[in-house]
Amino acid sequence: MLKLKKKDTVVVLTGRDKGKKGEIKEITPSTGKVVVMGLNIVHKHKKTTKDKPGGIHKVEAPMDISNVQLVCPKCGKPARVKVAVQGGEKLRACKKCGEVII
């Protein structure tokens, strides 16, 4: 069970964007990478094609999943995630306040 999902709000723990919050745009479990909206911006040099202009484009680059931490919607602080079983169903829960994260 993945502890992070798309559209979760996370905070960056390391690197140049340390301490910034953003929403997960894309997750790749096989490589352990996440793309966070508006963070880890890199410049890509693109060649002109028939339908698209070339130039230098700003793109969000993937970062390692261990460099981000989920922000609890209830307490608003970065918190680790535990797996809580309710009614035979596994749910994510905040380790600080115990609130179930949907």
PyMOL commands that place a pseudoatom at each C-alpha (Angstrom):
pseudoatom trace, name=CA, resn=MET, resi=1, chain=A, elem=C, hetatm=0, pos=[0.000, 0.000, 0.000]
pseudoatom trace, name=CA, resn=LEU, resi=2, chain=A, elem=C, hetatm=0, pos=[1.443, 3.368, -1.036]
pseudoatom trace, name=CA, resn=LYS, resi=3, chain=A, elem=C, hetatm=0, pos=[1.504, 5.990, 1.667]
pseudoatom trace, name=CA, resn=LEU, resi=4, chain=A, elem=C, hetatm=0, pos=[1.368, 8.872, -0.836]
pseudoatom trace, name=CA, resn=LYS, resi=5, chain=A, elem=C, hetatm=0, pos=[-1.194, 9.380, -3.596]
pseudoatom trace, name=CA, resn=LYS, resi=6, chain=A, elem=C, hetatm=0, pos=[-1.967, 11.877, -6.348]
pseudoatom trace, name=CA, resn=LYS, resi=7, chain=A, elem=C, hetatm=0, pos=[-3.364, 15.230, -5.156]
pseudoatom trace, name=CA, resn=ASP, resi=8, chain=A, elem=C, hetatm=0, pos=[-1.878, 14.809, -1.653]
pseudoatom trace, name=CA, resn=THR, resi=9, chain=A, elem=C, hetatm=0, pos=[-0.242, 17.924, -0.215]
pseudoatom trace, name=CA, resn=VAL, resi=10, chain=A, elem=C, hetatm=0, pos=[3.397, 17.311, 0.672]
pseudoatom trace, name=CA, resn=VAL, resi=11, chain=A, elem=C, hetatm=0, pos=[6.326, 19.291, 2.044]
pseudoatom trace, name=CA, resn=VAL, resi=12, chain=A, elem=C, hetatm=0, pos=[9.854, 18.941, 0.628]
pseudoatom trace, name=CA, resn=LEU, resi=13, chain=A, elem=C, hetatm=0, pos=[12.420, 17.819, 3.224]
pseudoatom trace, name=CA, resn=THR, resi=14, chain=A, elem=C, hetatm=0, pos=[15.710, 18.327, 1.319]
pseudoatom trace, name=CA, resn=GLY, resi=15, chain=A, elem=C, hetatm=0, pos=[17.231, 20.255, -1.565]
pseudoatom trace, name=CA, resn=ARG, resi=16, chain=A, elem=C, hetatm=0, pos=[16.747, 23.776, -2.890]
pseudoatom trace, name=CA, resn=ASP, resi=17, chain=A, elem=C, hetatm=0, pos=[12.958, 23.629, -2.369]
pseudoatom trace, name=CA, resn=LYS, resi=18, chain=A, elem=C, hetatm=0, pos=[13.291, 22.570, 1.289]
pseudoatom trace, name=CA, resn=GLY, resi=19, chain=A, elem=C, hetatm=0, pos=[10.269, 23.586, 3.367]
pseudoatom trace, name=CA, resn=LYS, resi=20, chain=A, elem=C, hetatm=0, pos=[8.002, 24.364, 0.401]
pseudoatom trace, name=CA, resn=LYS, resi=21, chain=A, elem=C, hetatm=0, pos=[4.579, 22.770, 0.049]
pseudoatom trace, name=CA, resn=GLY, resi=22, chain=A, elem=C, hetatm=0, pos=[2.935, 21.487, -3.116]
pseudoatom trace, name=CA, resn=GLU, resi=23, chain=A, elem=C, hetatm=0, pos=[0.455, 19.010, -4.531]
pseudoatom trace, name=CA, resn=ILE, resi=24, chain=A, elem=C, hetatm=0, pos=[1.563, 15.688, -6.018]
pseudoatom trace, name=CA, resn=LYS, resi=25, chain=A, elem=C, hetatm=0, pos=[1.040, 15.748, -9.765]
pseudoatom trace, name=CA, resn=GLU, resi=26, chain=A, elem=C, hetatm=0, pos=[2.424, 12.309, -10.647]
pseudoatom trace, name=CA, resn=ILE, resi=27, chain=A, elem=C, hetatm=0, pos=[3.773, 9.246, -8.816]
pseudoatom trace, name=CA, resn=THR, resi=28, chain=A, elem=C, hetatm=0, pos=[5.945, 6.438, -10.198]
pseudoatom trace, name=CA, resn=PRO, resi=29, chain=A, elem=C, hetatm=0, pos=[6.100, 3.586, -7.651]
pseudoatom trace, name=CA, resn=SER, resi=30, chain=A, elem=C, hetatm=0, pos=[8.485, 1.430, -9.716]
pseudoatom trace, name=CA, resn=THR, resi=31, chain=A, elem=C, hetatm=0, pos=[11.232, 4.074, -9.589]
pseudoatom trace, name=CA, resn=GLY, resi=32, chain=A, elem=C, hetatm=0, pos=[10.187, 5.676, -6.288]
pseudoatom trace, name=CA, resn=LYS, resi=33, chain=A, elem=C, hetatm=0, pos=[9.794, 9.165, -7.796]
pseudoatom trace, name=CA, resn=VAL, resi=34, chain=A, elem=C, hetatm=0, pos=[7.162, 11.894, -7.419]
pseudoatom trace, name=CA, resn=VAL, resi=35, chain=A, elem=C, hetatm=0, pos=[6.486, 15.083, -9.366]
pseudoatom trace, name=CA, resn=VAL, resi=36, chain=A, elem=C, hetatm=0, pos=[5.250, 17.982, -7.223]
pseudoatom trace, name=CA, resn=MET, resi=37, chain=A, elem=C, hetatm=0, pos=[3.414, 20.916, -8.845]
pseudoatom trace, name=CA, resn=GLY, resi=38, chain=A, elem=C, hetatm=0, pos=[5.510, 24.068, -8.993]
pseudoatom trace, name=CA, resn=LEU, resi=39, chain=A, elem=C, hetatm=0, pos=[8.580, 22.557, -7.313]
pseudoatom trace, name=CA, resn=ASN, resi=40, chain=A, elem=C, hetatm=0, pos=[11.937, 21.191, -8.549]
pseudoatom trace, name=CA, resn=ILE, resi=41, chain=A, elem=C, hetatm=0, pos=[11.753, 23.287, -11.752]
pseudoatom trace, name=CA, resn=VAL, resi=42, chain=A, elem=C, hetatm=0, pos=[14.419, 22.586, -14.397]
pseudoatom trace, name=CA, resn=HIS, resi=43, chain=A, elem=C, hetatm=0, pos=[15.053, 24.132, -17.815]
pseudoatom trace, name=CA, resn=LYS, resi=44, chain=A, elem=C, hetatm=0, pos=[14.620, 21.878, -20.868]
pseudoatom trace, name=CA, resn=HIS, resi=45, chain=A, elem=C, hetatm=0, pos=[16.032, 22.907, -24.241]
pseudoatom trace, name=CA, resn=LYS, resi=46, chain=A, elem=C, hetatm=0, pos=[13.541, 21.829, -26.911]
pseudoatom trace, name=CA, resn=LYS, resi=47, chain=A, elem=C, hetatm=0, pos=[14.143, 21.711, -30.639]
pseudoatom trace, name=CA, resn=THR, resi=48, chain=A, elem=C, hetatm=0, pos=[11.504, 23.215, -32.941]
pseudoatom trace, name=CA, resn=THR, resi=49, chain=A, elem=C, hetatm=0, pos=[9.139, 20.713, -34.575]
pseudoatom trace, name=CA, resn=LYS, resi=50, chain=A, elem=C, hetatm=0, pos=[6.375, 21.179, -37.150]
pseudoatom trace, name=CA, resn=ASP, resi=51, chain=A, elem=C, hetatm=0, pos=[3.662, 21.941, -34.624]
pseudoatom trace, name=CA, resn=LYS, resi=52, chain=A, elem=C, hetatm=0, pos=[5.591, 23.100, -31.523]
pseudoatom trace, name=CA, resn=PRO, resi=53, chain=A, elem=C, hetatm=0, pos=[7.978, 26.024, -31.122]
pseudoatom trace, name=CA, resn=GLY, resi=54, chain=A, elem=C, hetatm=0, pos=[11.431, 25.412, -29.714]
pseudoatom trace, name=CA, resn=GLY, resi=55, chain=A, elem=C, hetatm=0, pos=[13.229, 27.231, -26.951]
pseudoatom trace, name=CA, resn=ILE, resi=56, chain=A, elem=C, hetatm=0, pos=[13.913, 26.859, -23.265]
pseudoatom trace, name=CA, resn=HIS, resi=57, chain=A, elem=C, hetatm=0, pos=[10.937, 25.474, -21.329]
pseudoatom trace, name=CA, resn=LYS, resi=58, chain=A, elem=C, hetatm=0, pos=[10.515, 25.192, -17.557]
pseudoatom trace, name=CA, resn=VAL, resi=59, chain=A, elem=C, hetatm=0, pos=[9.465, 21.693, -16.463]
pseudoatom trace, name=CA, resn=GLU, resi=60, chain=A, elem=C, hetatm=0, pos=[8.846, 20.037, -13.075]
pseudoatom trace, name=CA, resn=ALA, resi=61, chain=A, elem=C, hetatm=0, pos=[11.416, 17.279, -12.605]
pseudoatom trace, name=CA, resn=PRO, resi=62, chain=A, elem=C, hetatm=0, pos=[10.785, 14.118, -10.570]
pseudoatom trace, name=CA, resn=MET, resi=63, chain=A, elem=C, hetatm=0, pos=[12.291, 13.870, -7.086]
pseudoatom trace, name=CA, resn=ASP, resi=64, chain=A, elem=C, hetatm=0, pos=[12.785, 10.893, -4.812]
pseudoatom trace, name=CA, resn=ILE, resi=65, chain=A, elem=C, hetatm=0, pos=[9.768, 9.896, -2.757]
pseudoatom trace, name=CA, resn=SER, resi=66, chain=A, elem=C, hetatm=0, pos=[11.913, 9.889, 0.410]
pseudoatom trace, name=CA, resn=ASN, resi=67, chain=A, elem=C, hetatm=0, pos=[12.493, 13.643, 0.047]
pseudoatom trace, name=CA, resn=VAL, resi=68, chain=A, elem=C, hetatm=0, pos=[8.823, 14.534, 0.598]
pseudoatom trace, name=CA, resn=GLN, resi=69, chain=A, elem=C, hetatm=0, pos=[6.482, 14.076, 3.550]
pseudoatom trace, name=CA, resn=LEU, resi=70, chain=A, elem=C, hetatm=0, pos=[2.697, 14.156, 3.667]
pseudoatom trace, name=CA, resn=VAL, resi=71, chain=A, elem=C, hetatm=0, pos=[1.015, 17.168, 5.304]
pseudoatom trace, name=CA, resn=CYS, resi=72, chain=A, elem=C, hetatm=0, pos=[-1.885, 16.121, 7.535]
pseudoatom trace, name=CA, resn=PRO, resi=73, chain=A, elem=C, hetatm=0, pos=[-5.136, 17.842, 6.460]
pseudoatom trace, name=CA, resn=LYS, resi=74, chain=A, elem=C, hetatm=0, pos=[-6.353, 18.128, 10.074]
pseudoatom trace, name=CA, resn=CYS, resi=75, chain=A, elem=C, hetatm=0, pos=[-3.303, 19.342, 12.005]
pseudoatom trace, name=CA, resn=GLY, resi=76, chain=A, elem=C, hetatm=0, pos=[-1.570, 20.982, 8.993]
pseudoatom trace, name=CA, resn=LYS, resi=77, chain=A, elem=C, hetatm=0, pos=[1.861, 19.671, 9.949]
pseudoatom trace, name=CA, resn=PRO, resi=78, chain=A, elem=C, hetatm=0, pos=[4.155, 17.221, 8.145]
pseudoatom trace, name=CA, resn=ALA, resi=79, chain=A, elem=C, hetatm=0, pos=[3.514, 13.794, 9.628]
pseudoatom trace, name=CA, resn=ARG, resi=80, chain=A, elem=C, hetatm=0, pos=[4.411, 10.198, 9.052]
pseudoatom trace, name=CA, resn=VAL, resi=81, chain=A, elem=C, hetatm=0, pos=[1.667, 7.891, 7.856]
pseudoatom trace, name=CA, resn=LYS, resi=82, chain=A, elem=C, hetatm=0, pos=[0.505, 4.706, 9.540]
pseudoatom trace, name=CA, resn=VAL, resi=83, chain=A, elem=C, hetatm=0, pos=[-1.867, 2.067, 8.234]
pseudoatom trace, name=CA, resn=ALA, resi=84, chain=A, elem=C, hetatm=0, pos=[-5.059, 1.795, 10.290]
pseudoatom trace, name=CA, resn=VAL, resi=85, chain=A, elem=C, hetatm=0, pos=[-7.493, -1.085, 9.824]
pseudoatom trace, name=CA, resn=GLN, resi=86, chain=A, elem=C, hetatm=0, pos=[-11.174, -0.182, 10.139]
pseudoatom trace, name=CA, resn=GLY, resi=87, chain=A, elem=C, hetatm=0, pos=[-13.879, -2.668, 9.252]
pseudoatom trace, name=CA, resn=GLY, resi=88, chain=A, elem=C, hetatm=0, pos=[-11.402, -4.981, 7.515]
pseudoatom trace, name=CA, resn=GLU, resi=89, chain=A, elem=C, hetatm=0, pos=[-10.237, -2.120, 5.278]
pseudoatom trace, name=CA, resn=LYS, resi=90, chain=A, elem=C, hetatm=0, pos=[-6.737, -0.600, 5.303]
pseudoatom trace, name=CA, resn=LEU, resi=91, chain=A, elem=C, hetatm=0, pos=[-6.732, 3.201, 5.603]
pseudoatom trace, name=CA, resn=ARG, resi=92, chain=A, elem=C, hetatm=0, pos=[-3.982, 5.827, 5.900]
pseudoatom trace, name=CA, resn=ALA, resi=93, chain=A, elem=C, hetatm=0, pos=[-3.809, 7.736, 9.190]
pseudoatom trace, name=CA, resn=CYS, resi=94, chain=A, elem=C, hetatm=0, pos=[-1.658, 10.537, 10.628]
pseudoatom trace, name=CA, resn=LYS, resi=95, chain=A, elem=C, hetatm=0, pos=[0.758, 9.346, 13.309]
pseudoatom trace, name=CA, resn=LYS, resi=96, chain=A, elem=C, hetatm=0, pos=[0.569, 12.682, 15.188]
pseudoatom trace, name=CA, resn=CYS, resi=97, chain=A, elem=C, hetatm=0, pos=[-3.173, 13.207, 15.568]
pseudoatom trace, name=CA, resn=GLY, resi=98, chain=A, elem=C, hetatm=0, pos=[-4.544, 9.798, 14.470]
pseudoatom trace, name=CA, resn=GLU, resi=99, chain=A, elem=C, hetatm=0, pos=[-6.892, 11.343, 11.872]
pseudoatom trace, name=CA, resn=VAL, resi=100, chain=A, elem=C, hetatm=0, pos=[-7.769, 9.089, 8.921]
pseudoatom trace, name=CA, resn=ILE, resi=101, chain=A, elem=C, hetatm=0, pos=[-6.516, 10.549, 5.625]
pseudoatom trace, name=CA, resn=ILE, resi=102, chain=A, elem=C, hetatm=0, pos=[-8.815, 9.992, 2.672]
for i in range(1, 102): cmd.bond("trace and resi %d" % i, "trace and resi %d" % (i + 1))
show_as sticks, trace
zoom trace
